[in-house]
Amino acid sequence: DLEEDIYMLQPEGFQARGKKSLVSKLEKSFYGLKQAPRQWYKKFDNFMVKNAFKKCDIDHCCYFKNFDSCYIILLL
């Protein structure tokens, strides 16, 4: 998920005795991480494009899809 290496200190309760300076390398983003909104948008955008929605050239938070005689417009 993440495009860069991010390390964090072990949360309280997960620390091994005598090893308080251990860190973890994150594999995925989670709520509260600075990169989380961008990662969410990229995953959402990928899903929409795979489902035949087209992204507006002017506003990248606007998706549309044409069904026979009607349109679906999604504003994010």
N, CA, C and O atoms as a GROMACS GRO file, in nm:
protein
  304
    1ASP      N    1   0.080  -0.120   0.000
    1ASP     CA    2   0.000   0.000   0.000
    1ASP      C    3   0.085   0.126   0.000
    1ASP      O    4   0.061   0.216  -0.080
    2LEU      N    5   0.182   0.134   0.088
    2LEU     CA    6   0.260   0.257   0.105
    2LEU      C    7   0.368   0.271  -0.002
    2LEU      O    8   0.426   0.172  -0.046
    3GLU      N    9   0.393   0.394  -0.042
    3GLU     CA   10   0.494   0.421  -0.145
    3GLU      C   11   0.632   0.447  -0.086
    3GLU      O   12   0.731   0.449  -0.159
    4GLU      N   13   0.639   0.467   0.044
    4GLU     CA   14   0.766   0.497   0.109
    4GLU      C   15   0.778   0.413   0.235
    4GLU      O   16   0.679   0.360   0.285
    5ASP      N   17   0.898   0.402   0.286
    5ASP     CA   18   0.921   0.328   0.410
    5ASP      C   19   0.882   0.415   0.528
    5ASP      O   20   0.930   0.528   0.542
    6ILE      N   21   0.796   0.362   0.613
    6ILE     CA   22   0.753   0.434   0.733
    6ILE      C   23   0.773   0.342   0.852
    6ILE      O   24   0.731   0.226   0.851
    7TYR      N   25   0.838   0.395   0.955
    7TYR     CA   26   0.864   0.319   1.076
    7TYR      C   27   0.796   0.388   1.193
    7TYR      O   28   0.784   0.511   1.195
    8MET      N   29   0.750   0.310   1.290
    8MET     CA   30   0.688   0.368   1.409
    8MET      C   31   0.735   0.293   1.532
    8MET      O   32   0.772   0.176   1.526
    9LEU      N   33   0.733   0.363   1.645
    9LEU     CA   34   0.768   0.300   1.772
    9LEU      C   35   0.661   0.200   1.810
    9LEU      O   36   0.544   0.214   1.773
   10GLN      N   37   0.700   0.099   1.886
   10GLN     CA   38   0.604   0.000   1.933
   10GLN      C   39   0.504   0.068   2.027
   10GLN      O   40   0.545   0.142   2.116
   11PRO      N   41   0.374   0.043   2.009
   11PRO     CA   42   0.275   0.101   2.101
   11PRO      C   43   0.288   0.038   2.240
   11PRO      O   44   0.339  -0.072   2.255
   12GLU      N   45   0.240   0.111   2.340
   12GLU     CA   46   0.245   0.058   2.476
   12GLU      C   47   0.164  -0.071   2.483
   12GLU      O   48   0.057  -0.081   2.422
   13GLY      N   49   0.214  -0.168   2.555
   13GLY     CA   50   0.147  -0.297   2.565
   13GLY      C   51   0.202  -0.399   2.467
   13GLY      O   52   0.181  -0.519   2.484
   14PHE      N   53   0.272  -0.353   2.364
   14PHE     CA   54   0.331  -0.443   2.265
   14PHE      C   55   0.482  -0.450   2.279
   14PHE      O   56   0.548  -0.522   2.204
   15GLN      N   57   0.536  -0.375   2.372
   15GLN     CA   58   0.681  -0.371   2.388
   15GLN      C   59   0.731  -0.497   2.458
   15GLN      O   60   0.671  -0.545   2.555
   16ALA      N   61   0.841  -0.550   2.407
   16ALA     CA   62   0.905  -0.664   2.472
   16ALA      C   63   0.984  -0.613   2.592
   16ALA      O   64   1.039  -0.503   2.588
   17ARG      N   65   0.990  -0.690   2.697
   17ARG     CA   66   1.062  -0.648   2.817
   17ARG      C   67   1.209  -0.627   2.787
   17ARG      O   68   1.275  -0.712   2.727
   18GLY      N   69   1.258  -0.513   2.829
   18GLY     CA   70   1.399  -0.482   2.810
   18GLY      C   71   1.432  -0.433   2.670
   18GLY      O   72   1.549  -0.406   2.641
   19LYS      N   73   1.336  -0.423   2.582
   19LYS     CA   74   1.359  -0.378   2.444
   19LYS      C   75   1.259  -0.267   2.410
   19LYS      O   76   1.167  -0.287   2.330
   20LYS      N   77   1.278  -0.152   2.472
   20LYS     CA   78   1.182  -0.044   2.454
   20LYS      C   79   1.207   0.039   2.329
   20LYS      O   80   1.124   0.123   2.294
   21SER      N   81   1.318   0.018   2.262
   21SER     CA   82   1.348   0.102   2.145
   21SER      C   83   1.321   0.030   2.012
   21SER      O   84   1.371   0.073   1.908
   22LEU      N   85   1.243  -0.077   2.014
   22LEU     CA   86   1.210  -0.147   1.890
   22LEU      C   87   1.114  -0.064   1.806
   22LEU      O   88   1.030   0.008   1.860
   23VAL      N   89   1.126  -0.075   1.675
   23VAL     CA   90   1.036  -0.006   1.584
   23VAL      C   91   0.974  -0.108   1.489
   23VAL      O   92   1.024  -0.219   1.472
   24SER      N   93   0.863  -0.068   1.427
   24SER     CA   94   0.796  -0.153   1.329
   24SER      C   95   0.793  -0.081   1.196
   24SER      O   96   0.772   0.040   1.190
   25LYS      N   97   0.813  -0.156   1.088
   25LYS     CA   98   0.798  -0.101   0.954
   25LYS      C   99   0.654  -0.125   0.911
   25LYS      O  100   0.605  -0.238   0.916
   26LEU      N  101   0.586  -0.017   0.870
   26LEU     CA  102   0.446  -0.029   0.829
   26LEU      C  103   0.436  -0.084   0.688
   26LEU      O  104   0.511  -0.043   0.600
   27GLU      N  105   0.344  -0.175   0.668
   27GLU     CA  106   0.318  -0.232   0.535
   27GLU      C  107   0.196  -0.167   0.470
   27GLU      O  108   0.187  -0.160   0.348
   28LYS      N  109   0.102  -0.119   0.552
   28LYS     CA  110  -0.021  -0.057   0.503
   28LYS      C  111  -0.047   0.071   0.580
   28LYS      O  112   0.004   0.090   0.691
   29SER      N  113  -0.127   0.158   0.520
   29SER     CA  114  -0.163   0.281   0.589
   29SER      C  115  -0.277   0.253   0.686
   29SER      O  116  -0.349   0.154   0.672
   30PHE      N  117  -0.293   0.340   0.784
   30PHE     CA  118  -0.403   0.328   0.878
   30PHE      C  119  -0.448   0.468   0.918
   30PHE      O  120  -0.380   0.567   0.894
   31TYR      N  121  -0.566   0.474   0.979
   31TYR     CA  122  -0.626   0.601   1.018
   31TYR      C  123  -0.530   0.681   1.106
   31TYR      O  124  -0.471   0.628   1.200
   32GLY      N  125  -0.515   0.808   1.073
   32GLY     CA  126  -0.428   0.895   1.151
   32GLY      C  127  -0.291   0.914   1.090
   32GLY      O  128  -0.220   1.009   1.125
   33LEU      N  129  -0.252   0.828   1.000
   33LEU     CA  130  -0.123   0.841   0.932
   33LEU      C  131  -0.132   0.955   0.830
   33LEU      O  132  -0.234   0.970   0.764
   34LYS      N  133  -0.027   1.034   0.818
   34LYS     CA  134  -0.031   1.148   0.726
   34LYS      C  135  -0.056   1.106   0.581
   34LYS      O  136  -0.117   1.182   0.505
   35GLN      N  137  -0.013   0.988   0.542
   35GLN     CA  138  -0.028   0.940   0.406
   35GLN      C  139  -0.164   0.872   0.382
   35GLN      O  140  -0.196   0.840   0.267
   36ALA      N  141  -0.243   0.851   0.485
   36ALA     CA  142  -0.368   0.775   0.473
   36ALA      C  143  -0.468   0.833   0.373
   36ALA      O  144  -0.523   0.757   0.294
   37PRO      N  145  -0.494   0.964   0.372
   37PRO     CA  146  -0.591   1.015   0.274
   37PRO      C  147  -0.550   0.991   0.129
   37PRO      O  148  -0.633   0.955   0.046
   38ARG      N  149  -0.423   1.009   0.099
   38ARG     CA  150  -0.374   0.987  -0.038
   38ARG      C  151  -0.386   0.840  -0.076
   38ARG      O  152  -0.427   0.808  -0.188
   39GLN      N  153  -0.351   0.751   0.016
   39GLN     CA  154  -0.360   0.607  -0.012
   39GLN      C  155  -0.505   0.566  -0.034
   39GLN      O  156  -0.535   0.485  -0.121
   40TRP      N  157  -0.596   0.623   0.047
   40TRP     CA  158  -0.738   0.593   0.030
   40TRP      C  159  -0.787   0.639  -0.107
   40TRP      O  160  -0.857   0.565  -0.176
   41TYR      N  161  -0.750   0.762  -0.146
   41TYR     CA  162  -0.793   0.815  -0.275
   41TYR      C  163  -0.740   0.729  -0.390
   41TYR      O  164  -0.814   0.701  -0.485
   42LYS      N  165  -0.616   0.686  -0.383
   42LYS     CA  166  -0.559   0.604  -0.490
   42LYS      C  167  -0.633   0.471  -0.502
   42LYS      O  168  -0.659   0.424  -0.613
   43LYS      N  169  -0.668   0.410  -0.389
   43LYS     CA  170  -0.741   0.283  -0.391
   43LYS      C  171  -0.883   0.304  -0.445
   43LYS      O  172  -0.931   0.223  -0.525
   44PHE      N  173  -0.948   0.412  -0.403
   44PHE     CA  174  -1.082   0.444  -0.451
   44PHE      C  175  -1.081   0.472  -0.601
   44PHE      O  176  -1.167   0.423  -0.674
   45ASP      N  177  -0.984   0.551  -0.646
   45ASP     CA  178  -0.974   0.585  -0.788
   45ASP      C  179  -0.952   0.459  -0.872
   45ASP      O  180  -1.014   0.444  -0.978
   46ASN      N  181  -0.867   0.371  -0.828
   46ASN     CA  182  -0.842   0.246  -0.898
   46ASN      C  183  -0.970   0.163  -0.909
   46ASN      O  184  -0.998   0.106  -1.014
   47PHE      N  185  -1.048   0.156  -0.802
   47PHE     CA  186  -1.174   0.083  -0.802
   47PHE      C  187  -1.272   0.144  -0.902
   47PHE      O  188  -1.337   0.071  -0.978
   48MET      N  189  -1.284   0.276  -0.903
   48MET     CA  190  -1.379   0.342  -0.993
   48MET      C  191  -1.341   0.321  -1.140
   48MET      O  192  -1.427   0.293  -1.223
   49VAL      N  193  -1.215   0.333  -1.171
   49VAL     CA  194  -1.169   0.315  -1.309
   49VAL      C  195  -1.190   0.170  -1.354
   49VAL      O  196  -1.229   0.146  -1.468
   50LYS      N  197  -1.165   0.073  -1.265
   50LYS     CA  198  -1.188  -0.068  -1.299
   50LYS      C  199  -1.335  -0.096  -1.326
   50LYS      O  200  -1.368  -0.190  -1.399
   51ASN      N  201  -1.424  -0.016  -1.267
   51ASN     CA  202  -1.568  -0.035  -1.286
   51ASN      C  203  -1.624   0.059  -1.392
   51ASN      O  204  -1.742   0.094  -1.388
   52ALA      N  205  -1.540   0.098  -1.486
   52ALA     CA  206  -1.578   0.172  -1.607
   52ALA      C  207  -1.626   0.314  -1.582
   52ALA      O  208  -1.693   0.372  -1.667
   53PHE      N  209  -1.593   0.372  -1.466
   53PHE     CA  210  -1.622   0.514  -1.445
   53PHE      C  211  -1.509   0.594  -1.507
   53PHE      O  212  -1.394   0.550  -1.510
   54LYS      N  213  -1.542   0.711  -1.556
   54LYS     CA  214  -1.441   0.800  -1.613
   54LYS      C  215  -1.424   0.919  -1.521
   54LYS      O  216  -1.520   0.970  -1.464
   55LYS      N  217  -1.298   0.962  -1.507
   55LYS     CA  218  -1.267   1.075  -1.422
   55LYS      C  219  -1.277   1.203  -1.504
   55LYS      O  220  -1.232   1.208  -1.618
   56CYS      N  221  -1.336   1.304  -1.446
   56CYS     CA  222  -1.346   1.434  -1.512
   56CYS      C  223  -1.207   1.494  -1.528
   56CYS      O  224  -1.125   1.486  -1.436
   57ASP      N  225  -1.179   1.554  -1.643
   57ASP     CA  226  -1.048   1.614  -1.667
   57ASP      C  227  -1.024   1.738  -1.582
   57ASP      O  228  -0.910   1.768  -1.547
   58ILE      N  229  -1.130   1.808  -1.548
   58ILE     CA  230  -1.116   1.934  -1.474
   58ILE      C  231  -1.113   1.910  -1.323
   58ILE      O  232  -1.031   1.969  -1.252
   59ASP      N  233  -1.202   1.825  -1.274
   59ASP     CA  234  -1.212   1.797  -1.131
   59ASP      C  235  -1.191   1.648  -1.108
   59ASP      O  236  -1.275   1.567  -1.148
   60HIS      N  237  -1.081   1.611  -1.045
   60HIS     CA  238  -1.047   1.469  -1.027
   60HIS      C  239  -1.130   1.401  -0.918
   60HIS      O  240  -1.112   1.281  -0.893
   61CYS      N  241  -1.220   1.474  -0.854
   61CYS     CA  242  -1.311   1.415  -0.756
   61CYS      C  243  -1.449   1.392  -0.815
   61CYS      O  244  -1.544   1.364  -0.743
   62CYS      N  245  -1.461   1.404  -0.945
   62CYS     CA  246  -1.587   1.384  -1.015
   62CYS      C  247  -1.572   1.266  -1.111
   62CYS      O  248  -1.484   1.265  -1.196
   63TYR      N  249  -1.659   1.167  -1.095
   63TYR     CA  250  -1.658   1.048  -1.180
   63TYR      C  251  -1.794   1.036  -1.248
   63TYR      O  252  -1.896   1.074  -1.191
   64PHE      N  253  -1.793   0.985  -1.368
   64PHE     CA  254  -1.921   0.965  -1.437
   64PHE      C  255  -1.917   0.837  -1.518
   64PHE      O  256  -1.812   0.788  -1.558
   65LYS      N  257  -2.038   0.784  -1.542
   65LYS     CA  258  -2.053   0.661  -1.619
   65LYS      C  259  -2.184   0.670  -1.696
   65LYS      O  260  -2.285   0.715  -1.642
   66ASN      N  261  -2.181   0.628  -1.821
   66ASN     CA  262  -2.298   0.635  -1.908
   66ASN      C  263  -2.360   0.496  -1.919
   66ASN      O  264  -2.295   0.400  -1.961
   67PHE      N  265  -2.487   0.485  -1.880
   67PHE     CA  266  -2.565   0.363  -1.896
   67PHE      C  267  -2.675   0.389  -1.997
   67PHE      O  268  -2.762   0.472  -1.973
   68ASP      N  269  -2.672   0.321  -2.108
   68ASP     CA  270  -2.776   0.333  -2.211
   68ASP      C  271  -2.824   0.478  -2.229
   68ASP      O  272  -2.765   0.553  -2.307
   69SER      N  273  -2.929   0.516  -2.158
   69SER     CA  274  -2.984   0.651  -2.176
   69SER      C  275  -2.973   0.737  -2.050
   69SER      O  276  -3.037   0.841  -2.041
   70CYS      N  277  -2.893   0.695  -1.953
   70CYS     CA  278  -2.880   0.775  -1.831
   70CYS      C  279  -2.733   0.782  -1.788
   70CYS      O  280  -2.650   0.701  -1.830
   71TYR      N  281  -2.704   0.880  -1.704
   71TYR     CA  282  -2.570   0.900  -1.651
   71TYR      C  283  -2.569   0.879  -1.501
   71TYR      O  284  -2.666   0.907  -1.431
   72ILE      N  285  -2.458   0.828  -1.453
   72ILE     CA  286  -2.431   0.828  -1.309
   72ILE      C  287  -2.317   0.926  -1.289
   72ILE      O  288  -2.212   0.915  -1.351
   73ILE      N  289  -2.339   1.023  -1.202
   73ILE     CA  290  -2.236   1.121  -1.170
   73ILE      C  291  -2.208   1.110  -1.021
   73ILE      O  292  -2.299   1.120  -0.939
   74LEU      N  293  -2.082   1.090  -0.987
   74LEU     CA  294  -2.042   1.079  -0.847
   74LEU      C  295  -1.947   1.193  -0.815
   74LEU      O  296  -1.842   1.207  -0.877
   75LEU      N  297  -1.985   1.273  -0.718
   75LEU     CA  298  -1.899   1.382  -0.671
   75LEU      C  299  -1.845   1.342  -0.535
   75LEU      O  300  -1.920   1.313  -0.443
   76LEU      N  301  -1.717   1.340  -0.524
   76LEU     CA  302  -1.652   1.296  -0.401
   76LEU      C  303  -1.614   1.415  -0.317
   76LEU      O  304  -1.558   1.398  -0.209
   0.00000   0.00000   0.00000
